[in-house]
Amino acid sequence: MGSVFFGGGTPSLMPPETVAAVLAAAERRWGFAEDVEITLEANPSSVEAARFNDLAAAGVNRVSLGIQSLDDAALRFLGRAHDVAEGQAALDVAQRAFPRVSFDLIYALPGQTLARWQAELAQALARGTEHLSLYQLTIEPGTRFATEAAAGRLAIPDGDAAADLFEATRAITAAAGLPAYETSNHARAGAESRHNLTYWRYRDYAGVGPGAHGRRGGLATQRRRKPENWLAAVARNGHGIEVEEALTPHERATEALVMGLRLREGVDLDRVAKLAGGVAPVDDAAVARLADQGFMARESARLRVTEAGALLLDAILPVVVRDAAPVPACPSPSGEGLGWGLSTSGSPWDTPHPRPLP
């Protein structure tokens, strides 16, 4: 196994002994690569930070902190329990406790100007972490934000302003040595999230915790979402699987394309064709047109979205990928090695802001 990822909810509140027991069971079952990546998501609270040293001793070697903003007013708007000072203190502890640290920020917030975001991003980069996840705010239906926006009480940056923020983010992080290797993820060379690369490179991974999605051997799995139902199912059946479906070759190929085109490296069309059982489900005419416009590049069997096309990814995918199967929404923004990773919760699917093609 190349990676383990403890995500969803507040896994950093688990007793370190539980983390160690899970890791020991996983290693007995599947074996670990010598350089296995073991990531744990954590909220930047003083309570959780107090556990960091013990979690590191239990085997966690990478932490992903949900900082979300370096502005107190923005944190209140986002409904976060921590403030900037507490988040910075937790980051200090994390950088001392773990060899690898990442944190996330959300931008394109109401009233956020380009200058304010540039200053916040510079402050984030000054912390010297090897990895940053930078997400534009998305208004999801049925949320408090959606209600506020519908009532005209919430004004987020419009399409042009959001595009300026996205492009500035890519330029600033690249200049700082943390270029985007995926739509929303930035890292120094060699510091990419190996676990998340498993998702985007469409390798096998097992999802075992409540609500976790998995892809293994051509099967799509989803565990029961409610912890109490998951626990009851594990006691009754030995596992918490609620849905297990065989994916068709076309579904596997289109999922591989949708995921892989998020990466700067793109996708190997020969591999996609093997998944499809014949020909990769790509509209060659659309690819040629987009390549002429500078939005895509096709180099031998590798297809990728260019830097100019990254902003338009949501519009490019349905044009290029023929009859793409719908994919589930990602409940939370988030191992290559031996070929697959273990995930305790969540799904890798999410999409950037939609932008129309010119």
GIRAGI-V331191 format. One record per residue. PHI is phi in whole degrees, 0 to 359 (NA if undefined). D_CENTER is the distance of its C-alpha to the mean C-alpha in whole Angstrom. Layout:
phi:PHI d_center:D_CENTER
phi:PHI d_center:D_CENTER
This chain:
phi:NA d_center:19
phi:268 d_center:17
phi:202 d_center:15
phi:227 d_center:14
phi:227 d_center:11
phi:267 d_center:13
phi:225 d_center:11
phi:80 d_center:12
phi:65 d_center:15
phi:230 d_center:16
phi:298 d_center:16
phi:289 d_center:18
phi:274 d_center:21
phi:296 d_center:22
phi:302 d_center:25
phi:306 d_center:24
phi:296 d_center:27
phi:291 d_center:25
phi:301 d_center:22
phi:298 d_center:24
phi:292 d_center:26
phi:298 d_center:22
phi:295 d_center:22
phi:296 d_center:25
phi:294 d_center:25
phi:295 d_center:22
phi:292 d_center:24
phi:297 d_center:27
phi:286 d_center:26
phi:237 d_center:24
phi:79 d_center:25
phi:248 d_center:22
phi:296 d_center:22
phi:302 d_center:24
phi:252 d_center:21
phi:307 d_center:19
phi:265 d_center:15
phi:237 d_center:15
phi:255 d_center:13
phi:228 d_center:13
phi:281 d_center:12
phi:213 d_center:15
phi:278 d_center:16
phi:274 d_center:18
phi:256 d_center:21
phi:294 d_center:25
phi:297 d_center:25
phi:287 d_center:22
phi:298 d_center:22
phi:295 d_center:26
phi:266 d_center:24
phi:301 d_center:22
phi:297 d_center:25
phi:291 d_center:26
phi:294 d_center:22
phi:296 d_center:22
phi:294 d_center:25
phi:284 d_center:24
phi:126 d_center:22
phi:291 d_center:19
phi:239 d_center:18
phi:209 d_center:15
phi:235 d_center:14
phi:240 d_center:11
phi:264 d_center:13
phi:273 d_center:12
phi:296 d_center:15
phi:73 d_center:14
phi:198 d_center:17
phi:250 d_center:20
phi:227 d_center:23
phi:297 d_center:24
phi:296 d_center:25
phi:294 d_center:22
phi:297 d_center:21
phi:295 d_center:24
phi:300 d_center:22
phi:282 d_center:19
phi:76 d_center:21
phi:277 d_center:20
phi:279 d_center:22
phi:269 d_center:22
phi:250 d_center:24
phi:298 d_center:23
phi:298 d_center:26
phi:293 d_center:24
phi:296 d_center:21
phi:295 d_center:22
phi:295 d_center:24
phi:296 d_center:21
phi:294 d_center:20
phi:303 d_center:23
phi:296 d_center:23
phi:299 d_center:20
phi:292 d_center:21
phi:277 d_center:24
phi:273 d_center:23
phi:242 d_center:20
phi:290 d_center:20
phi:229 d_center:17
phi:224 d_center:15
phi:229 d_center:12
phi:215 d_center:12
phi:245 d_center:10
phi:226 d_center:12
phi:247 d_center:13
phi:231 d_center:16
phi:62 d_center:18
phi:276 d_center:19
phi:305 d_center:23
phi:79 d_center:26
phi:282 d_center:23
phi:269 d_center:25
phi:299 d_center:24
phi:297 d_center:26
phi:293 d_center:25
phi:292 d_center:21
phi:299 d_center:22
phi:293 d_center:24
phi:293 d_center:21
phi:293 d_center:19
phi:298 d_center:22
phi:297 d_center:22
phi:296 d_center:19
phi:295 d_center:19
phi:293 d_center:22
phi:289 d_center:21
phi:78 d_center:20
phi:288 d_center:17
phi:276 d_center:16
phi:211 d_center:12
phi:225 d_center:11
phi:250 d_center:8
phi:234 d_center:10
phi:246 d_center:9
phi:284 d_center:13
phi:300 d_center:14
phi:243 d_center:14
phi:271 d_center:17
phi:270 d_center:17
phi:302 d_center:20
phi:84 d_center:22
phi:262 d_center:21
phi:301 d_center:23
phi:298 d_center:22
phi:295 d_center:23
phi:296 d_center:26
phi:295 d_center:26
phi:295 d_center:26
phi:296 d_center:28
phi:275 d_center:31
phi:79 d_center:30
phi:262 d_center:29
phi:224 d_center:26
phi:244 d_center:26
phi:270 d_center:22
phi:306 d_center:23
phi:287 d_center:24
phi:304 d_center:23
phi:293 d_center:24
phi:294 d_center:23
phi:296 d_center:20
phi:296 d_center:20
phi:299 d_center:22
phi:296 d_center:19
phi:298 d_center:17
phi:294 d_center:19
phi:296 d_center:20
phi:300 d_center:17
phi:296 d_center:16
phi:292 d_center:20
phi:292 d_center:20
phi:292 d_center:17
phi:296 d_center:19
phi:295 d_center:22
phi:272 d_center:21
phi:90 d_center:20
phi:237 d_center:16
phi:293 d_center:16
phi:290 d_center:12
phi:256 d_center:12
phi:211 d_center:9
phi:314 d_center:9
phi:240 d_center:8
phi:238 d_center:7
phi:228 d_center:11
phi:203 d_center:13
phi:292 d_center:16
phi:303 d_center:18
phi:88 d_center:17
phi:254 d_center:14
phi:299 d_center:11
phi:289 d_center:9
phi:294 d_center:11
phi:295 d_center:10
phi:291 d_center:6
phi:298 d_center:9
phi:300 d_center:11
phi:299 d_center:9
phi:288 d_center:9
phi:272 d_center:13
phi:56 d_center:13
phi:262 d_center:15
phi:287 d_center:16
phi:209 d_center:14
phi:256 d_center:16
phi:254 d_center:15
phi:242 d_center:18
phi:272 d_center:17
phi:304 d_center:18
phi:76 d_center:16
phi:285 d_center:14
phi:261 d_center:13
phi:217 d_center:15
phi:222 d_center:16
phi:213 d_center:19
phi:57 d_center:22
phi:82 d_center:21
phi:253 d_center:21
phi:258 d_center:18
phi:236 d_center:18
phi:219 d_center:18
phi:275 d_center:19
phi:300 d_center:21
phi:282 d_center:19
phi:286 d_center:22
phi:305 d_center:22
phi:293 d_center:26
phi:290 d_center:26
phi:296 d_center:24
phi:298 d_center:26
phi:296 d_center:29
phi:293 d_center:28
phi:297 d_center:27
phi:295 d_center:31
phi:277 d_center:32
phi:246 d_center:30
phi:88 d_center:29
phi:202 d_center:25
phi:253 d_center:23
phi:293 d_center:22
phi:256 d_center:23
phi:229 d_center:22
phi:221 d_center:23
phi:231 d_center:23
phi:281 d_center:24
phi:275 d_center:22
phi:288 d_center:25
phi:306 d_center:25
phi:295 d_center:24
phi:297 d_center:21
phi:296 d_center:19
phi:294 d_center:20
phi:290 d_center:19
phi:297 d_center:15
phi:299 d_center:15
phi:291 d_center:16
phi:298 d_center:14
phi:285 d_center:11
phi:292 d_center:13
phi:287 d_center:14
phi:286 d_center:11
phi:275 d_center:11
phi:300 d_center:14
phi:286 d_center:16
phi:77 d_center:16
phi:232 d_center:17
phi:268 d_center:21
phi:291 d_center:23
phi:296 d_center:25
phi:293 d_center:23
phi:298 d_center:22
phi:297 d_center:25
phi:295 d_center:26
phi:298 d_center:23
phi:283 d_center:25
phi:77 d_center:28
phi:173 d_center:30
phi:246 d_center:29
phi:298 d_center:25
phi:283 d_center:25
phi:242 d_center:24
phi:278 d_center:27
phi:298 d_center:28
phi:293 d_center:30
phi:294 d_center:27
phi:299 d_center:26
phi:298 d_center:29
phi:296 d_center:29
phi:291 d_center:26
phi:295 d_center:27
phi:298 d_center:30
phi:275 d_center:28
phi:87 d_center:26
phi:262 d_center:23
phi:223 d_center:22
phi:222 d_center:24
phi:238 d_center:25
phi:238 d_center:26
phi:57 d_center:28
phi:267 d_center:26
phi:258 d_center:23
phi:241 d_center:21
phi:215 d_center:19
phi:270 d_center:18
phi:282 d_center:20
phi:300 d_center:19
phi:294 d_center:21
phi:275 d_center:20
phi:302 d_center:16
phi:294 d_center:17
phi:254 d_center:18
phi:305 d_center:16
phi:299 d_center:16
phi:278 d_center:20
phi:289 d_center:20
phi:304 d_center:18
phi:291 d_center:21
phi:279 d_center:23
phi:269 d_center:22
phi:271 d_center:21
phi:285 d_center:24
phi:52 d_center:24
phi:297 d_center:20
phi:287 d_center:20
phi:295 d_center:18
phi:241 d_center:15
phi:291 d_center:14
phi:286 d_center:12
phi:277 d_center:8
phi:286 d_center:10
phi:211 d_center:8
phi:303 d_center:5
phi:225 d_center:3
phi:NA d_center:13
phi:293 d_center:15
phi:49 d_center:18
phi:276 d_center:20
phi:117 d_center:18
phi:202 d_center:16
phi:232 d_center:14
phi:249 d_center:15
phi:237 d_center:12
phi:271 d_center:14
phi:196 d_center:12
phi:92 d_center:10
phi:223 d_center:9
phi:278 d_center:6
phi:281 d_center:8
phi:201 d_center:7
phi:226 d_center:10
phi:284 d_center:11
phi:300 d_center:15
phi:290 d_center:17
phi:223 d_center:20
phi:287 d_center:23
phi:285 d_center:24
phi:289 d_center:28
